[in-house]
Amino acid sequence: MTGLRTVLIADDDRAIRTVLSQALGRAGYQVRATSSAATLWRWVEDGEGDLVITDVIMPDENGLDLVPRIRRVRPEMRVIVMSAQSTFATAVKATQRGAFEYLPKPFDLREVLGTVERALAAPPDAPPPEEAEGEKLPLIGRSAAMQEIYRTVARLTTTDLTVMVTGESGTGKELIARALHDYGKRRTGPFVAINMAAIPRELIEAELFGHERGAFTGALNRGIGRFEQAAGGTLFLDEIGDMPPEAQTRLLRVLQEGEFTTVGGRQPIKANVRIVAATHRELRHQIRQGLFREDLFYRLNVVPIRLPPLRERLEDIPLLARHFVDRARASGLPSKQLAPEALEALKGHGWPGNARELENLMRRMAALYPQEVIGADAVAAELAEAAPVAGPDGHPAPMTLEQAVECHLASFMAAHKDGVPVKELYDRVIAEVERPLLRMALSATRGNQIKAAAMLGLNRNTLRKKLRELELPVVRGA
């Protein structure tokens, strides 16, 4: 039993008021419930209650508007916000206005009771600052997986904690980084992104930390690095798994000491940035292979956020498809609608390219199909073109190496469609294929370089040279 502490409930749905009142009563709380925001506010002003549970949409006032008012007159009172809207913007607003927790509807009673218990036991804190208005919806989806991401991101907007975002290509990792910035404490500062996979390895340190005049061949003037450009804001380190070892060491030092020096410089510069890193790689696997520093991983992985692939949140596909159709129209493409059966047909695809693949499909159909309402047949035809060929057992045949590389390159080039230069692309693609090939050949021959070279059709000297060029460990074999 929790004692006679009183919970105030405001919700215009009688069934929800009844269910919550009964559950909280059985848990040992006193309960007062109303369908009116005005009544709830009168109870709060009169000093009643120890905790508030409020819906967002009520007949006389938006529940989110009540939260900062309650926190100003009763700073010790915790507020739990519930909403059937279940959007990222709702979660962020609830958090920024001072709510203890945001719970999407439908809710789990055990989660509600656990949240109430935590809220009543939590120490008091200061009222939140006034919120900067501006409605924007960078994240789309109402699946349970996305709801948890909304709540995590909403909590992180009030902190400067370092975040590691993982997920397959096309899942929207940069959207998470931008949401953390746009809704966070550093929103008035710059958002600076750098893609480790898009910069020659020998230039990454200069790109990140800047360089002094004469620091290397071609450095005719002092160069400002991304850390300085992002001062006061957020630095997004995309594809952190592609960072070369020497740059990893330098980045670790910055995270440990909070300052850095330019390439060729000696004067320390304070690092005033919030760091969000992202990767589609499995960094723990790279750590085991000696390709990524374990100590750097733990410095970056303070708060991990995993973005689920689209195939794990199929219920979000209709909402995403409509959103992408609207975006296509806003960019000047013809206005289209998707028939209900067409939206259902989209759920049958595997979506290896995730949300980016879905957006490309919606844009293509908006541009190429003359009918205003796109039906299931048109969607099925497009998806058939993208589907892998069935194997002899009736299951989809695996992609060929050529198809896999083409799919990866399509995602890579789409990520740089805004004109970011991609340098030395040919050599970098060849290196990405050669690295796993050489690693697997050495693994298959237990490190015997003579046998590995024979397997690959190379002579031993060529193999050793490639191992050095690709910075792969040279295993001394017989």
C-alpha positions as CSV (number, residue, x, y, z in Angstrom):
1,M,0.0,0.0,0.0
2,T,1.2,3.5,-0.8
3,G,-0.8,5.5,1.8
4,L,-3.5,8.1,1.3
5,R,-1.9,10.1,-1.4
6,T,-4.3,11.8,-3.9
7,V,-4.1,11.5,-7.7
8,L,-6.1,14.1,-9.7
9,I,-7.3,12.8,-13.1
10,A,-8.5,14.9,-16.0
11,D,-9.8,13.1,-19.1
12,D,-12.9,13.7,-21.2
13,D,-13.3,9.9,-21.8
14,R,-15.5,8.5,-19.0
15,A,-14.2,4.9,-19.6
16,I,-10.6,6.0,-19.1
17,R,-11.5,7.9,-15.9
18,T,-13.2,4.8,-14.6
19,V,-10.4,2.4,-15.4
20,L,-7.7,4.7,-14.0
21,S,-9.8,5.5,-10.9
22,Q,-10.4,1.8,-10.1
23,A,-6.8,0.8,-10.7
24,L,-5.4,3.6,-8.6
25,G,-7.9,3.0,-5.9
26,R,-7.0,-0.7,-5.7
27,A,-3.3,0.4,-5.4
28,G,-4.1,2.4,-2.3
29,Y,-4.4,5.9,-3.7
30,Q,-7.3,8.4,-3.3
31,V,-8.6,9.6,-6.6
32,R,-10.5,12.6,-7.9
33,A,-11.5,12.6,-11.5
34,T,-13.0,15.2,-13.9
35,S,-13.6,15.8,-17.6
36,S,-12.8,19.5,-17.2
37,A,-9.5,21.2,-17.3
38,A,-11.1,24.1,-15.4
39,T,-12.1,21.8,-12.5
40,L,-8.6,20.3,-12.4
41,W,-7.0,23.8,-12.3
42,R,-9.4,24.8,-9.4
43,W,-8.3,21.7,-7.4
44,V,-4.6,22.4,-8.0
45,E,-5.0,26.1,-7.0
46,D,-6.9,25.0,-3.8
47,G,-3.9,22.8,-2.8
48,E,-5.6,19.5,-3.5
49,G,-3.9,16.4,-4.7
50,D,-0.3,15.1,-4.9
51,L,-0.1,14.1,-8.5
52,V,-1.9,15.0,-11.8
53,I,-2.7,12.7,-14.7
54,T,-4.1,14.7,-17.6
55,D,-5.2,14.1,-21.1
56,V,-4.0,16.5,-23.8
57,I,-7.3,17.2,-25.7
58,M,-10.1,18.2,-23.4
59,P,-13.3,20.3,-24.2
60,D,-12.2,23.5,-22.4
61,E,-8.4,23.6,-22.6
62,N,-5.4,21.8,-24.0
63,G,-3.8,19.7,-21.2
64,L,-0.3,20.7,-22.3
65,D,-1.1,24.3,-21.5
66,L,-1.9,23.4,-18.0
67,V,1.4,21.7,-17.3
68,P,3.6,24.9,-16.9
69,R,0.9,26.7,-15.0
70,I,0.7,23.8,-12.5
71,R,4.4,23.7,-12.1
72,R,4.6,27.4,-11.4
73,V,2.0,27.4,-8.6
74,R,2.8,23.9,-7.3
75,P,6.5,23.2,-8.2
76,E,6.5,20.0,-6.1
77,M,3.5,18.5,-8.0
78,R,4.3,16.0,-10.7
79,V,2.2,15.9,-13.9
80,I,1.8,12.8,-16.1
81,V,0.5,13.6,-19.6
82,M,-1.5,11.1,-21.7
83,S,-2.4,11.5,-25.4
84,A,-3.9,9.5,-28.2
85,Q,-2.1,11.8,-30.7
86,S,1.1,9.8,-30.0
87,T,3.4,12.1,-32.1
88,F,6.9,13.1,-31.5
89,A,5.9,16.8,-31.1
90,T,3.5,15.8,-28.3
91,A,6.1,13.9,-26.4
92,V,8.6,16.8,-26.7
93,K,6.1,19.5,-25.7
94,A,5.1,17.5,-22.7
95,T,8.7,17.1,-21.6
96,Q,9.7,20.7,-22.3
97,R,6.7,22.1,-20.5
98,G,7.6,20.2,-17.4
99,A,5.7,16.9,-17.5
100,F,7.2,14.1,-15.4
101,E,6.3,11.6,-18.1
102,Y,4.4,11.2,-21.3
103,L,2.4,8.1,-21.9
104,P,0.7,7.4,-25.3
105,K,-2.8,5.9,-25.5
106,P,-3.7,3.1,-25.4
107,F,-1.7,2.6,-22.2
108,D,-0.6,-0.3,-20.0
109,L,-2.1,-0.1,-16.5
110,R,1.0,-1.6,-15.0
111,E,3.1,1.1,-16.7
112,V,0.8,3.8,-15.4
113,L,0.9,2.5,-11.8
114,G,4.7,2.2,-12.0
115,T,5.0,5.8,-13.4
116,V,2.7,7.1,-10.6
117,E,4.9,5.4,-8.0
118,R,8.1,6.8,-9.5
119,A,6.6,10.3,-9.8
120,L,5.5,10.5,-6.1
121,A,8.9,9.2,-5.0
122,A,10.9,11.6,-7.2
123,P,12.6,14.6,-5.5
124,P,11.2,18.1,-6.5
125,D,12.9,20.0,-9.2
126,A,12.8,23.6,-10.6
127,P,9.9,24.7,-12.9
128,P,10.9,24.4,-16.6
129,P,11.9,27.4,-18.7
130,E,9.3,28.8,-21.1
131,E,9.1,26.8,-24.3
132,A,10.0,28.2,-27.7
133,E,7.0,27.6,-29.9
134,G,7.2,26.1,-33.4
135,E,5.4,22.9,-34.5
136,K,7.5,20.7,-36.7
137,L,7.2,16.9,-37.1
138,P,10.6,15.4,-37.9
139,L,9.7,11.8,-36.9
140,I,6.7,9.9,-38.1
141,G,5.1,6.8,-36.7
142,R,2.7,5.5,-34.0
143,S,4.1,2.0,-33.5
144,A,5.3,1.0,-30.0
145,A,8.9,1.1,-31.1
146,M,8.6,4.7,-32.3
147,Q,6.7,5.8,-29.2
148,E,9.6,4.6,-27.1
149,I,12.0,6.6,-29.3
150,Y,9.8,9.7,-29.0
151,R,9.9,9.5,-25.2
152,T,13.7,8.9,-25.1
153,V,14.4,11.8,-27.4
154,A,12.0,14.0,-25.5
155,R,13.9,13.3,-22.3
156,L,17.3,13.9,-23.9
157,T,16.3,17.4,-25.2
158,T,16.8,18.8,-21.7
159,T,20.3,17.4,-21.5
160,D,23.7,17.6,-23.2
161,L,24.4,13.9,-23.0
162,T,26.3,12.2,-25.9
163,V,24.0,10.0,-28.0
164,M,24.8,7.1,-30.3
165,V,22.1,6.4,-32.9
166,T,22.3,3.0,-34.6
167,G,20.2,1.5,-37.4
168,E,20.2,0.3,-41.0
169,S,20.7,2.8,-43.8
170,G,17.6,4.7,-44.6
171,T,16.0,4.5,-41.1
172,G,16.4,8.2,-40.4
173,K,19.4,8.5,-38.1
174,E,20.1,12.1,-39.0
175,L,16.4,13.0,-38.2
176,I,17.1,11.9,-34.6
177,A,20.2,14.1,-34.4
178,R,18.3,17.1,-35.8
179,A,15.4,16.5,-33.4
180,L,17.8,16.4,-30.5
181,H,19.2,19.7,-31.7
182,D,16.0,21.5,-32.8
183,Y,14.1,20.7,-29.6
184,G,17.1,20.9,-27.3
185,K,18.9,23.4,-25.1
186,R,21.3,24.2,-28.0
187,R,18.6,24.9,-30.6
188,T,19.8,28.5,-31.1
189,G,23.3,27.3,-32.0
190,P,24.5,25.7,-35.3
191,F,23.8,22.1,-36.3
192,V,26.9,20.8,-38.1
193,A,27.0,17.3,-39.7
194,I,30.0,15.4,-41.0
195,N,29.9,12.0,-42.7
196,M,33.0,10.0,-42.0
197,A,32.5,7.9,-45.1
198,A,32.5,10.9,-47.4
199,I,35.9,12.3,-46.5
200,P,39.3,11.0,-47.5
201,R,40.8,9.3,-44.4
202,E,43.9,11.5,-44.4
203,L,41.7,14.7,-44.2
204,I,39.3,13.7,-41.5
205,E,41.4,15.2,-38.6
206,A,41.7,18.5,-40.4
207,E,38.0,18.5,-41.2
208,L,37.1,17.8,-37.6
209,F,39.6,20.0,-35.7
210,G,40.8,22.5,-38.3
211,H,44.3,23.2,-39.4
212,E,47.0,25.9,-39.3
213,R,48.6,27.4,-42.3
214,G,51.3,25.2,-43.6
215,A,50.2,22.2,-41.5
216,F,50.3,20.0,-44.6
217,T,50.7,20.3,-48.4
218,G,48.0,22.6,-49.7
219,A,47.2,24.2,-46.4
220,L,47.7,27.8,-47.6
221,N,45.4,29.3,-44.9
222,R,44.1,28.4,-41.5
223,G,41.1,26.1,-41.8
224,I,38.2,26.1,-39.4
225,G,37.1,22.6,-38.4
226,R,33.7,21.2,-37.6
227,F,34.2,21.4,-33.9
228,E,34.7,25.2,-34.1
229,Q,31.9,25.6,-36.6
230,A,29.5,23.8,-34.2
231,A,30.5,25.8,-31.1
232,G,27.4,26.4,-29.0
233,G,25.4,23.8,-31.0
234,T,25.4,20.2,-32.0
235,L,28.0,18.2,-34.0
236,F,26.6,15.1,-35.8
237,L,29.3,12.5,-36.5
238,D,27.6,10.3,-39.1
239,E,29.0,6.9,-40.0
240,I,31.3,7.0,-37.0
241,G,32.3,3.4,-37.7
242,D,34.2,4.6,-40.8
243,M,36.5,6.9,-38.7
244,P,40.2,5.9,-39.2
245,P,42.1,4.8,-36.0
246,E,44.3,7.9,-35.7
247,A,41.2,10.2,-35.8
248,Q,39.5,7.9,-33.2
249,T,42.4,8.5,-30.8
250,R,42.2,12.3,-31.3
251,L,38.4,12.3,-30.8
252,L,38.7,10.2,-27.6
253,R,41.1,12.8,-26.2
254,V,38.6,15.6,-27.0
255,L,35.8,13.7,-25.2
256,Q,38.0,13.1,-22.2
257,E,39.6,16.5,-21.9
258,G,36.9,18.7,-23.4
259,E,39.3,20.6,-25.6
260,F,41.3,20.1,-28.8
261,T,44.1,21.5,-30.9
262,T,44.1,22.1,-34.7
263,V,46.3,20.1,-36.9
264,G,49.6,21.8,-36.7
265,G,48.5,24.0,-33.8
266,R,49.4,24.1,-30.1
267,Q,46.8,26.3,-28.5
268,P,44.0,24.3,-26.9
269,I,40.5,25.2,-27.9
270,K,37.5,24.5,-25.7
271,A,35.1,22.0,-27.3
272,N,31.6,23.6,-26.7
273,V,29.4,21.1,-28.6
274,R,26.9,18.4,-28.0
275,I,27.9,15.2,-29.9
276,V,25.5,12.9,-31.6
277,A,27.1,9.9,-33.4
278,A,25.5,7.5,-35.8
279,T,26.4,4.3,-37.6
280,H,24.8,1.4,-39.5
281,R,27.7,-0.8,-38.5
282,E,27.9,-3.2,-35.6
283,L,30.6,-1.4,-33.6
284,R,31.0,-4.2,-31.0
285,H,32.0,-6.5,-34.0
286,Q,34.4,-3.8,-35.2
287,I,35.9,-3.6,-31.7
288,R,36.6,-7.4,-31.7
289,Q,38.3,-7.0,-35.1
290,G,40.4,-4.1,-33.8
291,L,38.8,-1.6,-36.1
292,F,37.2,0.6,-33.5
293,R,38.5,1.7,-30.1
294,E,36.5,0.2,-27.2
295,D,37.1,3.2,-24.9
296,L,35.9,5.6,-27.6
297,F,32.8,3.4,-28.1
298,Y,31.8,3.8,-24.4
299,R,32.5,7.5,-24.5
300,L,30.1,7.9,-27.5
301,N,27.5,5.3,-26.4
302,V,26.3,7.2,-23.3
303,V,22.7,7.0,-24.5
304,P,22.1,4.5,-27.2
305,I,19.1,4.8,-29.5
306,R,18.4,2.0,-32.0
307,L,16.2,2.9,-34.9
308,P,14.1,-0.1,-36.0
309,P,14.1,-1.1,-39.7
310,L,10.8,-0.4,-41.5
311,R,10.0,-4.1,-41.6
312,E,9.8,-4.1,-37.8
313,R,7.1,-1.3,-37.7
314,L,4.9,-2.2,-40.6
315,E,1.9,-0.4,-39.0
316,D,3.7,2.9,-39.6
317,I,4.0,2.4,-43.4
318,P,0.6,4.0,-44.3
319,L,1.3,7.1,-42.2
320,L,4.8,7.4,-43.7
321,A,3.5,6.9,-47.2
322,R,1.0,9.7,-46.9
323,H,3.6,11.9,-45.4
324,F,6.0,11.3,-48.3
325,V,3.2,11.9,-50.8
326,D,2.6,15.3,-49.1
327,R,6.3,16.1,-49.3
328,A,6.4,15.2,-53.0
329,R,3.5,17.6,-53.6
330,A,5.2,20.3,-51.6
331,S,8.3,19.9,-53.8
332,G,6.3,20.5,-57.0
333,L,5.3,17.0,-58.0
334,P,1.6,16.3,-59.0
335,S,-0.9,15.8,-56.1
336,K,-1.7,12.1,-55.5
337,Q,-3.6,10.0,-53.1
338,L,-3.1,6.3,-52.2
339,A,-6.1,4.0,-52.2
340,P,-6.6,2.1,-48.9
341,E,-5.8,-1.2,-50.5
342,A,-2.6,0.4,-52.0
343,L,-1.5,1.4,-48.5
344,E,-2.1,-2.2,-47.3
345,A,-0.1,-3.5,-50.3
346,L,2.9,-1.5,-49.1
347,K,3.1,-3.6,-46.0
348,G,4.0,-6.8,-47.9
349,H,7.4,-5.5,-49.1
350,G,10.6,-6.2,-47.2
351,W,11.9,-2.6,-47.5
352,P,15.7,-3.2,-47.5
353,G,16.2,0.5,-48.1
354,N,13.8,1.4,-45.2
355,A,12.0,4.7,-45.0
356,R,14.3,6.2,-47.7
357,E,13.2,3.5,-50.1
358,L,9.6,4.2,-49.3
359,E,10.0,7.9,-49.9
360,N,11.8,7.3,-53.3
361,L,8.9,5.0,-54.3
362,M,6.3,7.7,-53.4
363,R,8.1,10.4,-55.3
364,R,8.5,8.1,-58.3
365,M,4.9,7.2,-58.4
366,A,3.8,10.8,-58.0
367,A,6.0,11.8,-61.0
368,L,5.2,8.9,-63.3
369,Y,1.6,7.8,-62.7
370,P,-1.1,9.9,-64.3
371,Q,-4.0,8.9,-62.1
372,E,-4.8,11.0,-59.1
373,V,-5.6,8.0,-56.9
374,I,-2.9,5.3,-57.0
375,G,-4.3,1.8,-56.6
376,A,-3.0,-1.5,-55.3
377,D,-2.2,-2.7,-58.8
378,A,0.2,0.1,-59.4
379,V,1.9,-0.4,-56.1
380,A,2.2,-4.1,-56.6
381,A,3.8,-3.5,-60.0
382,E,6.4,-1.2,-58.5
383,L,7.1,-3.5,-55.6
384,A,7.5,-6.5,-58.0
385,E,10.2,-4.6,-59.8
386,A,12.0,-4.1,-56.5
387,A,11.4,-7.6,-55.1
388,P,14.2,-10.2,-55.2
389,V,13.7,-13.2,-57.5
390,A,12.4,-16.3,-55.8
391,G,14.8,-19.2,-55.4
392,P,14.1,-22.9,-56.1
393,D,12.6,-23.3,-52.6
394,G,10.0,-20.6,-53.2
395,H,11.7,-18.1,-50.9
396,P,13.3,-14.9,-52.1
397,A,16.8,-15.6,-53.5
398,P,19.5,-13.6,-51.7
399,M,20.9,-10.6,-53.5
400,T,23.9,-11.1,-55.7
401,L,27.1,-9.2,-54.6
402,E,26.5,-6.8,-57.5
403,Q,22.9,-6.1,-56.3
404,A,24.1,-5.6,-52.7
405,V,26.8,-3.2,-53.7
406,E,24.4,-1.3,-56.0
407,C,21.8,-1.1,-53.2
408,H,24.5,0.2,-50.8
409,L,25.7,2.8,-53.3
410,A,22.2,4.0,-54.1
411,S,21.6,4.7,-50.4
412,F,25.1,6.3,-50.1
413,M,24.5,8.6,-53.1
414,A,21.0,9.5,-51.9
415,A,22.5,10.6,-48.6
416,H,24.7,13.0,-50.5
417,K,22.0,14.3,-52.9
418,D,22.4,17.8,-51.5
419,G,25.7,18.3,-53.3
420,V,28.1,17.2,-50.7
421,P,31.2,16.1,-52.7
422,V,32.1,12.5,-52.6
423,K,35.8,12.2,-53.2
424,E,37.8,9.2,-54.4
425,L,34.6,7.2,-54.6
426,Y,36.1,4.4,-56.8
427,D,39.0,3.7,-54.6
428,R,36.9,3.8,-51.5
429,V,34.3,1.4,-52.9
430,I,37.0,-1.0,-53.9
431,A,38.5,-0.8,-50.5
432,E,35.2,-1.5,-48.8
433,V,34.9,-4.7,-50.9
434,E,38.5,-5.7,-50.4
435,R,38.6,-5.4,-46.6
436,P,36.0,-8.1,-45.9
437,L,37.3,-10.3,-48.7
438,L,40.8,-10.3,-47.4
439,R,39.7,-10.7,-43.8
440,M,37.5,-13.8,-44.8
441,A,40.3,-15.3,-46.8
442,L,42.8,-15.0,-43.9
443,S,40.2,-16.4,-41.5
444,A,39.5,-19.4,-43.8
445,T,43.2,-20.2,-44.0
446,R,43.8,-19.5,-40.3
447,G,46.1,-16.6,-41.1
448,N,48.2,-18.5,-43.6
449,Q,49.1,-15.7,-46.1
450,I,50.5,-18.1,-48.7
451,K,47.2,-20.1,-48.8
452,A,45.1,-16.9,-48.6
453,A,47.0,-15.5,-51.6
454,A,46.5,-18.7,-53.6
455,M,42.8,-18.6,-52.7
456,L,42.5,-15.0,-54.0
457,G,44.6,-15.6,-57.1
458,L,47.3,-13.1,-55.8
459,N,50.9,-13.5,-55.1
460,R,52.0,-13.2,-51.5
461,N,53.7,-9.8,-51.9
462,T,50.6,-8.3,-53.5
463,L,48.5,-9.6,-50.6
464,R,50.9,-8.2,-48.0
465,K,50.9,-4.8,-49.8
466,K,47.1,-4.7,-49.8
467,L,47.0,-5.6,-46.1
468,R,49.3,-2.6,-45.4
469,E,47.3,-0.2,-47.6
470,L,44.0,-1.2,-46.0
471,E,45.5,-1.1,-42.5
472,L,44.5,-4.7,-41.8
473,P,46.5,-6.6,-39.2
474,V,49.2,-8.7,-40.7
475,V,49.0,-12.2,-39.3
476,R,52.4,-13.9,-39.3
477,G,51.7,-17.4,-40.7
478,A,53.7,-20.2,-42.0
